[in-house]
Each structure stands twice: as structure tokens, then as C-alpha cells.
Amino acid sequence: MKCLALALILCTQLHLLHGGCYGMGVLPDATHCQDIVDKTWHAFGSTWRNSACQDCTCTRCCDGYTTPVRFPDDCMKEFDNEKCEYKVFKMTDPSQPCPIFGAVGK
């Protein structure tokens, strides 16, 4: 019983894993589906972007951004929730952008 409860809790937190994409179960005769992050309802066949910056359909959601993984050591990355993108800039001067040599996602 404890394993079942843990599995249920983990399934409800999929949107926090940032694993790229995850599928959503849809009933065969469904006309609408619910976004598991925002709890909003959408018509089957539609697409939307939720508040976690994921691009969704009724069958799956995927991160709508790339994540920088290679950039100079004197730089840092910061996620901009309004634009759904990472900014990479100098640690000593945030107004100075840095080059990105590698990224994953989208």
C-alpha cells in the first residue's frame, strides 16, 4: 500500500522533473483534457503553453525551451519565467551576455 501511495505522489509531480516530455492519459471518447500543471481544460486537438513553460496537447507536454549546458566558467544561467527561456550572462556583470556552446531540450 505504501508503494502505491508513493507511486501516485510521484505521478502527480511529473511536471517538476523537467525531463523534456511526459505523456498524459486521455479517455478514448474524450472531447477535452485537463492540464496537470494549471488545471485548465482544453479541447482535444488544441495546443497550449502552460505556466511551467511547457508546450502541450491533450496527449503530452514538452518543455518549451532549451537548457544551456555548456558556457564559459565565468558565466551563469538564469531562467526567465516570463519569456520561458534561459539567460546566460557574466557572473560579475549581468548586463554582459555569454556565448552558449551547447544546450539540451526542445
Buried (B, 14 or more C-beta within 10 A) or exposed (E): EEEEEEEEEEEEEBBEEEEEEBEBEBEEEEEEBBBBBBEEEBEEEEEBBBEBBBBBBBEEBBBBBBBBEEBEEEBBBEEEEEEBBBBBBBEEEEEEEBEBEEBEBE
